[in-house]
Amino acid sequence: MQNLVYFLYDKAYINITNACTNSCAFCLRNDKDDVKGAYMWHDGAKVDASDVIAQIEEKKSKINGEIVFCGYGEPLCRYNEVIEVAKYIKEKLPDIKIRINTNGHGNFIAKENIVPKLAPLIDSISISLNAQNEEVYNKISQPSFDGAYNEMLNFAKLCVEAGIDTTLSIVSGYKTDLYPVNVELCQSIAENIGAKFRVREWIQNGY
């Protein structure tokens, strides 16, 4: 069975896709196939919202506090399914908070502004800023299209403007000699658009 709903540090996560518009140098999936024993690869199978909802139903007794769209891929590559699952959670599990961890390319993927569709459904969003400028971002994130850095920043601004609790994040401690991330500048970028800022420690051995 595919692991579409898995658990980490007492939180529930939704692994809805393996597709991604980035190929980040520090990504855990480059080094291992699982998170706490939950196999993360879908092996080419297409995941529908109904598949995710079925696993939420099976595991809902273990879900407390928050459920996060985050797995071995960019959740918003399947934005329609994310929206459908989020609607189900809001209706059936109204006490559970919903967060999306994203690279911020959702509007590029959808070819439209999907933030107004997300805003009524999610409680928070964490967006991978990754770097203080496009040059360093491209080295770290290795995006599949040009202009990805500005695309991410524009998405973040729209989330803030829509009233979504928005955090921009960077990863610290990963080969800083090769990928020089300026924490202070990154924090300023987040604060200037009205977002929170978070530094995530790179976990060398994964989870």
VENBEL-V729637 format. One line per field, one symbol per residue. phi: phi as a letter, one per 40 degrees, with the letter a starting at -180 (. if undefined). psi: psi as a letter, one per 20 degrees, with the letter a starting at -180 (. if undefined). A space follows every 50 residues. Layout:
phi->???
psi->???
This chain:
phi->.cccbbbafgbcbbccabcacbbccccdccbabbbfgcccccfgccbbdc ccdcccccbccccbgabbcaacicdccbcccdccccccccccbccccbbb cacgbdccccgaccdcccdcbbcaabbccgacacccdccccfccacgccc dcccccccccccgccbbbbbbbgcfcccbcccccccccdcccbgbcbbbb ccbdcgc
psi->pqnhorqpljqpqoniqiqqirmphjphihirirokiopipilippprhh gghghgghjhhiopfqppopbmrohjhlhghgggghggghghmiipqpqp pqijjghggikroighhhgihqhrpppnghrirhghghgghlqjqqjhgh ggghggghgghijpopppqrpqjolhhhnnpogghghggghhjjrrppop ppogja.
